[in-house]
Amino acid sequence: MKTKALSFRIEESTYNWLASLAEKSKLPISEVVREILKVSQMTQGTRRAYGECLEYLASVEADDFLVGLDALVEAIKEVKTNG
């Protein structure tokens, strides 16, 4: 995928918010911004489903993570097949 550089100015409070998200997620600020842009391009239903998937994965215990991930993948496949 080709990428292009982009530069823009933001208020200090916005920068601090992005920096806080980056620190919590252990991602660079640029990746946090990319994720925000991806989510903003999703439909409302997709955004809701994405959020529910993240909530589910966050609730799964570390020992059961792979089992939980398998269950999530199966649910996504079913939704994709049956709507």
N, CA, C and O atoms as a GROMACS GRO file, in nm:
protein
  332
    1MET      N    1   0.084  -0.117   0.000
    1MET     CA    2   0.000   0.000   0.000
    1MET      C    3   0.089   0.124   0.000
    1MET      O    4   0.181   0.136   0.081
    2LYS      N    5   0.061   0.214  -0.091
    2LYS     CA    6   0.135   0.339  -0.095
    2LYS      C    7   0.080   0.433   0.010
    2LYS      O    8  -0.041   0.441   0.031
    3THR      N    9   0.168   0.503   0.075
    3THR     CA   10   0.125   0.601   0.174
    3THR      C   11   0.179   0.738   0.137
    3THR      O   12   0.279   0.749   0.067
    4LYS      N   13   0.113   0.839   0.183
    4LYS     CA   14   0.155   0.977   0.162
    4LYS      C   15   0.165   1.044   0.298
    4LYS      O   16   0.086   1.017   0.388
    5ALA      N   17   0.262   1.130   0.310
    5ALA     CA   18   0.281   1.205   0.434
    5ALA      C   19   0.178   1.316   0.442
    5ALA      O   20   0.140   1.375   0.341
    6LEU      N   21   0.133   1.344   0.563
    6LEU     CA   22   0.036   1.450   0.587
    6LEU      C   23   0.077   1.523   0.713
    6LEU      O   24   0.117   1.461   0.812
    7SER      N   25   0.066   1.652   0.710
    7SER     CA   26   0.102   1.731   0.826
    7SER      C   27  -0.012   1.828   0.853
    7SER      O   28  -0.066   1.888   0.760
    8PHE      N   29  -0.049   1.845   0.980
    8PHE     CA   30  -0.153   1.941   1.014
    8PHE      C   31  -0.132   1.989   1.157
    8PHE      O   32  -0.062   1.925   1.235
    9ARG      N   33  -0.192   2.101   1.189
    9ARG     CA   34  -0.178   2.160   1.322
    9ARG      C   35  -0.303   2.128   1.404
    9ARG      O   36  -0.415   2.130   1.353
   10ILE      N   37  -0.281   2.098   1.533
   10ILE     CA   38  -0.392   2.071   1.624
   10ILE      C   39  -0.370   2.150   1.752
   10ILE      O   40  -0.258   2.191   1.783
   11GLU      N   41  -0.477   2.169   1.824
   11GLU     CA   42  -0.468   2.238   1.952
   11GLU      C   43  -0.395   2.150   2.052
   11GLU      O   44  -0.392   2.027   2.039
   12GLU      N   45  -0.337   2.213   2.152
   12GLU     CA   46  -0.260   2.139   2.252
   12GLU      C   47  -0.346   2.036   2.325
   12GLU      O   48  -0.298   1.927   2.355
   13SER      N   49  -0.472   2.069   2.352
   13SER     CA   50  -0.559   1.974   2.422
   13SER      C   51  -0.584   1.849   2.337
   13SER      O   52  -0.593   1.738   2.390
   14THR      N   53  -0.596   1.868   2.205
   14THR     CA   54  -0.614   1.754   2.115
   14THR      C   55  -0.487   1.670   2.112
   14THR      O   56  -0.493   1.547   2.114
   15TYR      N   57  -0.372   1.736   2.107
   15TYR     CA   58  -0.245   1.664   2.109
   15TYR      C   59  -0.233   1.583   2.238
   15TYR      O   60  -0.192   1.466   2.235
   16ASN      N   61  -0.268   1.644   2.350
   16ASN     CA   62  -0.258   1.574   2.479
   16ASN      C   63  -0.350   1.452   2.483
   16ASN      O   64  -0.314   1.348   2.537
   17TRP      N   65  -0.470   1.467   2.424
   17TRP     CA   66  -0.564   1.355   2.417
   17TRP      C   67  -0.506   1.241   2.333
   17TRP      O   68  -0.511   1.125   2.372
   18LEU      N   69  -0.450   1.277   2.216
   18LEU     CA   70  -0.389   1.175   2.129
   18LEU      C   71  -0.269   1.110   2.198
   18LEU      O   72  -0.251   0.988   2.189
   19ALA      N   73  -0.188   1.190   2.266
   19ALA     CA   74  -0.072   1.136   2.337
   19ALA      C   75  -0.116   1.040   2.448
   19ALA      O   76  -0.051   0.938   2.471
   20SER      N   77  -0.226   1.072   2.515
   20SER     CA   78  -0.279   0.985   2.619
   20SER      C   79  -0.326   0.852   2.560
   20SER      O   80  -0.298   0.745   2.615
   21LEU      N   81  -0.397   0.859   2.446
   21LEU     CA   82  -0.440   0.735   2.379
   21LEU      C   83  -0.320   0.654   2.334
   21LEU      O   84  -0.320   0.531   2.345
   22ALA      N   85  -0.218   0.721   2.283
   22ALA     CA   86  -0.098   0.652   2.237
   22ALA      C   87  -0.028   0.582   2.353
   22ALA      O   88   0.019   0.469   2.340
   23GLU      N   89  -0.022   0.650   2.466
   23GLU     CA   90   0.043   0.591   2.583
   23GLU      C   91  -0.033   0.468   2.632
   23GLU      O   92   0.027   0.365   2.663
   24LYS      N   93  -0.166   0.480   2.638
   24LYS     CA   94  -0.248   0.367   2.684
   24LYS      C   95  -0.240   0.248   2.590
   24LYS      O   96  -0.236   0.133   2.634
   25SER      N   97  -0.238   0.275   2.460
   25SER     CA   98  -0.238   0.167   2.361
   25SER      C   99  -0.099   0.119   2.324
   25SER      O  100  -0.083   0.017   2.257
   26LYS      N  101   0.002   0.194   2.369
   26LYS     CA  102   0.142   0.162   2.337
   26LYS      C  103   0.166   0.167   2.185
   26LYS      O  104   0.245   0.090   2.130
   27LEU      N  105   0.096   0.259   2.119
   27LEU     CA  106   0.112   0.283   1.975
   27LEU      C  107   0.166   0.424   1.956
   27LEU      O  108   0.145   0.510   2.041
   28PRO      N  109   0.235   0.447   1.845
   28PRO     CA  110   0.276   0.584   1.816
   28PRO      C  111   0.153   0.670   1.786
   28PRO      O  112   0.050   0.619   1.743
   29ILE      N  113   0.164   0.799   1.810
   29ILE     CA  114   0.052   0.889   1.786
   29ILE      C  115   0.003   0.877   1.641
   29ILE      O  116  -0.117   0.882   1.616
   30SER      N  117   0.094   0.862   1.548
   30SER     CA  118   0.053   0.852   1.407
   30SER      C  119  -0.040   0.732   1.385
   30SER      O  120  -0.134   0.741   1.306
   31GLU      N  121  -0.014   0.621   1.453
   31GLU     CA  122  -0.099   0.502   1.438
   31GLU      C  123  -0.235   0.524   1.505
   31GLU      O  124  -0.337   0.478   1.454
   32VAL      N  125  -0.236   0.595   1.617
   32VAL     CA  126  -0.362   0.628   1.684
   32VAL      C  127  -0.448   0.711   1.589
   32VAL      O  128  -0.568   0.686   1.576
   33VAL      N  129  -0.388   0.811   1.524
   33VAL     CA  130  -0.462   0.895   1.430
   33VAL      C  131  -0.515   0.810   1.315
   33VAL      O  132  -0.630   0.828   1.273
   34ARG      N  133  -0.434   0.719   1.262
   34ARG     CA  134  -0.480   0.630   1.154
   34ARG      C  135  -0.602   0.550   1.197
   34ARG      O  136  -0.698   0.538   1.121
   35GLU      N  137  -0.598   0.496   1.319
   35GLU     CA  138  -0.711   0.417   1.369
   35GLU      C  139  -0.835   0.503   1.383
   35GLU      O  140  -0.945   0.459   1.350
   36ILE      N  141  -0.820   0.624   1.432
   36ILE     CA  142  -0.934   0.715   1.445
   36ILE      C  143  -0.993   0.744   1.307
   36ILE      O  144  -1.115   0.747   1.292
   37LEU      N  145  -0.908   0.766   1.209
   37LEU     CA  146  -0.957   0.792   1.074
   37LEU      C  147  -1.029   0.670   1.016
   37LEU      O  148  -1.131   0.685   0.948
   38LYS      N  149  -0.978   0.551   1.043
   38LYS     CA  150  -1.045   0.429   0.996
   38LYS      C  151  -1.185   0.418   1.055
   38LYS      O  152  -1.282   0.390   0.984
   39VAL      N  153  -1.194   0.440   1.186
   39VAL     CA  154  -1.323   0.429   1.253
   39VAL      C  155  -1.420   0.535   1.201
   39VAL      O  156  -1.539   0.508   1.186
   40SER      N  157  -1.370   0.655   1.173
   40SER     CA  158  -1.459   0.761   1.126
   40SER      C  159  -1.514   0.732   0.987
   40SER      O  160  -1.616   0.789   0.948
   41GLN      N  161  -1.450   0.644   0.912
   41GLN     CA  162  -1.497   0.609   0.778
   41GLN      C  163  -1.593   0.491   0.779
   41GLN      O  164  -1.651   0.458   0.675
   42MET      N  165  -1.611   0.427   0.893
   42MET     CA  166  -1.701   0.313   0.904
   42MET      C  167  -1.846   0.360   0.911
   42MET      O  168  -1.873   0.472   0.954
   43THR      N  169  -1.937   0.275   0.869
   43THR     CA  170  -2.079   0.304   0.888
   43THR      C  171  -2.109   0.290   1.037
   43THR      O  172  -2.030   0.233   1.112
   44GLN      N  173  -2.223   0.341   1.079
   44GLN     CA  174  -2.260   0.334   1.220
   44GLN      C  175  -2.269   0.189   1.268
   44GLN      O  176  -2.225   0.157   1.378
   45GLY      N  177  -2.326   0.100   1.186
   45GLY     CA  178  -2.338  -0.040   1.224
   45GLY      C  179  -2.203  -0.108   1.235
   45GLY      O  180  -2.179  -0.185   1.328
   46THR      N  181  -2.115  -0.078   1.142
   46THR     CA  182  -1.981  -0.136   1.146
   46THR      C  183  -1.905  -0.087   1.268
   46THR      O  184  -1.836  -0.163   1.335
   47ARG      N  185  -1.919   0.043   1.296
   47ARG     CA  186  -1.852   0.102   1.411
   47ARG      C  187  -1.901   0.037   1.540
   47ARG      O  188  -1.822   0.008   1.630
   48ARG      N  189  -2.032   0.014   1.550
   48ARG     CA  190  -2.090  -0.050   1.669
   48ARG      C  191  -2.037  -0.193   1.683
   48ARG      O  192  -1.997  -0.234   1.791
   49ALA      N  193  -2.036  -0.267   1.572
   49ALA     CA  194  -1.987  -0.406   1.576
   49ALA      C  195  -1.839  -0.410   1.612
   49ALA      O  196  -1.796  -0.496   1.689
   50TYR      N  197  -1.761  -0.318   1.558
   50TYR     CA  198  -1.618  -0.309   1.588
   50TYR      C  199  -1.599  -0.286   1.738
   50TYR      O  200  -1.516  -0.350   1.802
   51GLY      N  201  -1.675  -0.193   1.792
   51GLY     CA  202  -1.666  -0.164   1.935
   51GLY      C  203  -1.705  -0.282   2.020
   51GLY      O  204  -1.641  -0.310   2.122
   52GLU      N  205  -1.810  -0.353   1.980
   52GLU     CA  206  -1.854  -0.471   2.055
   52GLU      C  207  -1.748  -0.581   2.051
   52GLU      O  208  -1.726  -0.650   2.150
   53CYS      N  209  -1.684  -0.597   1.936
   53CYS     CA  210  -1.575  -0.697   1.925
   53CYS      C  211  -1.461  -0.661   2.020
   53CYS      O  212  -1.408  -0.748   2.089
   54LEU      N  213  -1.424  -0.534   2.022
   54LEU     CA  214  -1.316  -0.491   2.111
   54LEU      C  215  -1.354  -0.510   2.258
   54LEU      O  216  -1.271  -0.553   2.339
   55GLU      N  217  -1.479  -0.477   2.293
   55GLU     CA  218  -1.524  -0.497   2.431
   55GLU      C  219  -1.518  -0.645   2.468
   55GLU      O  220  -1.475  -0.681   2.577
   56TYR      N  221  -1.562  -0.731   2.375
   56TYR     CA  222  -1.560  -0.875   2.401
   56TYR      C  223  -1.417  -0.923   2.423
   56TYR      O  224  -1.388  -0.996   2.518
   57LEU      N  225  -1.327  -0.883   2.333
   57LEU     CA  226  -1.188  -0.929   2.345
   57LEU      C  227  -1.124  -0.876   2.473
   57LEU      O  228  -1.042  -0.944   2.534
   58ALA      N  229  -1.160  -0.756   2.514
   58ALA     CA  230  -1.105  -0.700   2.637
   58ALA      C  231  -1.156  -0.775   2.760
   58ALA      O  232  -1.090  -0.776   2.864
   59SER      N  233  -1.272  -0.838   2.749
   59SER     CA  234  -1.330  -0.908   2.864
   59SER      C  235  -1.280  -1.051   2.878
   59SER      O  236  -1.300  -1.113   2.983
   60VAL      N  237  -1.216  -1.104   2.776
   60VAL     CA  238  -1.171  -1.244   2.778
   60VAL      C  239  -1.044  -1.255   2.862
   60VAL      O  240  -0.950  -1.177   2.844
   61GLU      N  241  -1.042  -1.351   2.951
   61GLU     CA  242  -0.923  -1.376   3.033
   61GLU      C  243  -0.807  -1.422   2.945
   61GLU      O  244  -0.828  -1.485   2.842
   62ALA      N  245  -0.686  -1.391   2.986
   62ALA     CA  246  -0.566  -1.423   2.908
   62ALA      C  247  -0.558  -1.573   2.876
   62ALA      O  248  -0.520  -1.611   2.765
   63ASP      N  249  -0.594  -1.657   2.973
   63ASP     CA  250  -0.587  -1.802   2.951
   63ASP      C  251  -0.686  -1.849   2.846
   63ASP      O  252  -0.663  -1.950   2.779
   64ASP      N  253  -0.796  -1.777   2.831
   64ASP     CA  254  -0.901  -1.816   2.738
   64ASP      C  255  -0.901  -1.733   2.610
   64ASP      O  256  -0.996  -1.740   2.531
   65PHE      N  257  -0.797  -1.652   2.590
   65PHE     CA  258  -0.799  -1.557   2.478
   65PHE      C  259  -0.814  -1.625   2.343
   65PHE      O  260  -0.895  -1.581   2.262
   66LEU      N  261  -0.738  -1.731   2.317
   66LEU     CA  262  -0.746  -1.796   2.187
   66LEU      C  263  -0.882  -1.860   2.164
   66LEU      O  264  -0.934  -1.858   2.052
   67VAL      N  265  -0.940  -1.918   2.268
   67VAL     CA  266  -1.074  -1.975   2.257
   67VAL      C  267  -1.174  -1.864   2.227
   67VAL      O  268  -1.262  -1.879   2.142
   68GLY      N  269  -1.161  -1.752   2.298
   68GLY     CA  270  -1.250  -1.638   2.275
   68GLY      C  271  -1.233  -1.580   2.136
   68GLY      O  272  -1.331  -1.540   2.073
   69LEU      N  273  -1.110  -1.575   2.089
   69LEU     CA  274  -1.084  -1.524   1.955
   69LEU      C  275  -1.144  -1.616   1.850
   69LEU      O  276  -1.202  -1.569   1.751
   70ASP      N  277  -1.131  -1.747   1.870
   70ASP     CA  278  -1.193  -1.844   1.778
   70ASP      C  279  -1.344  -1.824   1.772
   70ASP      O  280  -1.404  -1.828   1.664
   71ALA      N  281  -1.406  -1.804   1.888
   71ALA     CA  282  -1.551  -1.784   1.892
   71ALA      C  283  -1.590  -1.656   1.819
   71ALA      O  284  -1.692  -1.652   1.749
   72LEU      N  285  -1.510  -1.553   1.835
   72LEU     CA  286  -1.537  -1.427   1.767
   72LEU      C  287  -1.525  -1.442   1.616
   72LEU      O  288  -1.608  -1.391   1.541
   73VAL      N  289  -1.423  -1.512   1.570
   73VAL     CA  290  -1.403  -1.535   1.427
   73VAL      C  291  -1.520  -1.614   1.369
   73VAL      O  292  -1.568  -1.582   1.260
   74GLU      N  293  -1.566  -1.714   1.441
   74GLU     CA  294  -1.681  -1.793   1.394
   74GLU      C  295  -1.807  -1.707   1.385
   74GLU      O  296  -1.884  -1.720   1.290
   75ALA      N  297  -1.827  -1.619   1.484
   75ALA     CA  298  -1.943  -1.530   1.480
   75ALA      C  299  -1.935  -1.435   1.362
   75ALA      O  300  -2.036  -1.409   1.296
   76ILE      N  301  -1.818  -1.384   1.334
   76ILE     CA  302  -1.800  -1.294   1.220
   76ILE      C  303  -1.827  -1.367   1.089
   76ILE      O  304  -1.891  -1.313   1.000
   77LYS      N  305  -1.778  -1.490   1.079
   77LYS     CA  306  -1.804  -1.570   0.958
   77LYS      C  307  -1.953  -1.592   0.938
   77LYS      O  308  -2.003  -1.584   0.826
   78GLU      N  309  -2.024  -1.621   1.047
   78GLU     CA  310  -2.168  -1.645   1.037
   78GLU      C  311  -2.240  -1.518   0.992
   78GLU      O  312  -2.329  -1.524   0.907
   79VAL      N  313  -2.202  -1.404   1.049
   79VAL     CA  314  -2.265  -1.278   1.011
   79VAL      C  315  -2.236  -1.248   0.864
   79VAL      O  316  -2.323  -1.202   0.790
   80LYS      N  317  -2.113  -1.274   0.823
   80LYS     CA  318  -2.075  -1.248   0.684
   80LYS      C  319  -2.156  -1.337   0.587
   80LYS      O  320  -2.197  -1.294   0.480
   81THR      N  321  -2.176  -1.462   0.628
   81THR     CA  322  -2.249  -1.557   0.543
   81THR      C  323  -2.400  -1.531   0.545
   81THR      O  324  -2.464  -1.530   0.440
   82ASN      N  325  -2.454  -1.511   0.663
   82ASN     CA  326  -2.600  -1.502   0.677
   82ASN      C  327  -2.653  -1.360   0.693
   82ASN      O  328  -2.774  -1.339   0.694
   83GLY      N  329  -2.564  -1.265   0.704
   83GLY     CA  330  -2.608  -1.126   0.718
   83GLY      C  331  -2.650  -1.088   0.856
   83GLY      O  332  -2.689  -0.973   0.880
   0.00000   0.00000   0.00000
